[in-house]
Amino acid sequence: MAATYDTETFRQRYRDRYILVENLTLVYPQEKREKVKKEIEERLYDVFCKYTPN
């Protein structure tokens, strides 16, 4: 199965030139999206707990 991405493209001015910025976001099926979201939340929680003073 090929990966599918949402694409967001915009131009940003930098000094005397324009730069094309393209943001690609991986699109997951609904079931997998929930699983990935939960995994990310768990990892972020671990990171924040690690750096939070006791």
Secondary structure, DSSP 8 states (H G I E B T S, - for coil): ---EEEEEEEEEEETTEEEEEEEEEEE--HHHHHHHHHHHHHHHHHHHHHHS--
